[in-house]
C-alpha cells in the first residue's frame, strides 16, 4: 500500500499529533486504514479517518488509538474523529461539491462583511468552467479595496489550509447595473 503524506499550508498545532494517530492506526489496523487527515471542524470533527470498512469493533480500535495518543500528549478530548468507510467518503465527496462551494463562499462572505462592512453588496458563487467561482459585488472598486478583498480571501484560504479555492470576479454595483440593463428583455 503506498503511503502519501500531503501537507497544504503551514504546519499547525495538531498536525504532528495527527501524524502520531496515523502511525498508531497503521501499526494496529494496517491495510484497513485508507487515510488519516486533519479537517477544519467548527465544534465538530477535526480528524477524518477513512477505513476500507467500518464496524463497531474497528471504531473501538480507532478510539483506543486516539486515546493512547492523547494519553501520550497528556491531554484528552483534543481530537473529535469522523470515522467513515471508503464508499461513504467517495459518495460524500461526489455529492457535496456544490454545497461545499456554497459553504465556502458563505464563509468568505462573513469575512468580507467583517472586514469591509457595507462596502460589500453581495458575495455569491457562480458556475463557471475554468473561470471565476465567486462574484463579489462592491459599492465601488479601487486598488485599496481589491487588495483588502485579496487579503480576506487569503486569510480564509489560510484558515482552510488550501490556497486557490476562490477565483474572484470583482465588480462594482454600478458596473453590474449597467451590464444587466443592457441584457434586459422589454
Order of alpha helices (4+ residues) and beta strands (2+ residues): alpha-beta-beta-alpha-beta-alpha-alpha-beta-beta-alpha-beta-alpha
